Amino acid sequence: MRYVSTRGTASVLGFEDVLLAGLARDGGLYVPEEWPRLSAGDFKALAPLSYPALAARIMAPFTAGCLDEDALATLCADAYADFGHPAVAPLKQLDDGLWMMELFHGPTLAFKDYALQIVGRLFDHVLGKRGRRMTVLGATSGDTGSAAIEALRGRDAVDVFILHPEGRVSEVQRRQMTTVDAPNIHNIAVEGTFDDCQDLVKALFNDHAFRDEVGLGAVNSINWARVLGQIVYYVRAALALGAPDRDVAFAVPTGNFGNIFAGYGAREMGLPIPRLICASNRNDILARFLEGGSLEARAVEPSLSPSMDIQISSNFERLLFDAYDRDGQALDADMTAFRRDGRLSVERSRWHRIRELFAGFRLDDAGTRAEIARLYAETGELVDPHSAIGIAAARAGTEGLACPVVCLATAHPAKFPDAVEKATGRRPALPDRLADLYDRPERVERLANDADALRARIRDMVAK
Ligand SMILES: *Cc1c(COP(=O)(O)O)cnc(C)c1O
């Protein structure tokens, strides 16, 4: 499998190099040169497999040339062994035609574990093979950071620097990052928003000399392997509900567009997915785009669902690349203008193509609380604010659809206990393995929103 950049000029790379590169040298994101297609018969043969076995089969065509299928199966078995539910990603029926897939049974209780547990092992495998070290640099709006730290703690060949926006992640999220006591883990609280953190990461990746000097690698969903690890559960849910003989739609609480883009990937591989509902909080740039065809960045506003407090959804570029008929140069010009002006009007025909599959949805904090309360009253289920937005989107977005809709529950309710308690009067408890989280000591450094300061900090630590 070969990968091309969405900006059209970076080298075409194989899986291993894409895994280590993160962002492409031309500032673009890597996507498969061609999606592997499975037949209906192929999909049916996957239906009885366990989650880890399915993961290995789905990932195999994408990782071909990096590791053989037996090695991949071993890594997948190991990656999902410690998840807190035997089904790994269980499905629950909430209402007629409405299902929820729980993606919060990994070590850090958010869906990011599903990809990062395997990505951490892939890093190990490839770095070991090449005798190399890497410096992972990532920005987090809360959940990526802890999932990456958990996946990479104590690994010899990797130093990890995770930036989070100071005061804008929940206490559970912060503690899950800052209480990990491993010498290769460095937490940095940036005075700014998540978009500021993401811009710092991009700035350092675009400094090619620095990038080579410290061997920068990415764990954000700009890294293709993240998206890859997420395709698996879309396949899982669709097969469980009758695909490939029956359509299955998805509603996805969305921030950086990485999760929902994996749903697009599952569809490109041949699953009958007629609709992907992109659910936003008040930071609704994608909902506004789907309504009007123009991307317009506004200031990020904090909400009850901080992992979706994003205005510049980096993975959206992967979708635009296809809507632009893979014309990387045209996309490069438009994305550069968007970064400069904060505004981009996409040609009507391109916008229409996106709208054929994607529907937008937005919900403010009051609506989010109301959905948490409604679901609890009707079913007894406690859900976190992100998942609640997905559920509300699924309820609203089923018009004209005669198929099941699966909303992805992206975080455990105990990650956001205050919001859940306020809406329901019940405080969700952390699973046993995290019960002492509030007693563990924290380790974190503060840093100004300044690329030079960050560069210096990383140089200093990596030299030690
Ligand atoms: C990261 C995250 C999201 C957003 O996912 P994207 O892939 O960035 O769109 C939604 N909900 C939770 C709980 C998250 O951690």
The ligand as an ORCA input file, in Angstrom:
! r2SCAN-3c Opt
* xyz 0 1
  C     -11.387     13.210     20.490
  C     -12.799     13.135     20.919
  C     -13.845     13.509     20.067
  C     -13.595     14.071     18.685
  O     -13.047     13.114     17.811
  P     -12.347     13.602     16.461
  O     -11.717     12.383     15.886
  O     -11.326     14.617     16.877
  O     -13.402     14.179     15.601
  C     -15.143     13.327     20.508
  N     -15.408     12.859     21.745
  C     -14.418     12.512     22.598
  C     -14.774     12.019     23.945
  C     -13.087     12.632     22.212
  O     -12.115     12.269     23.058
*
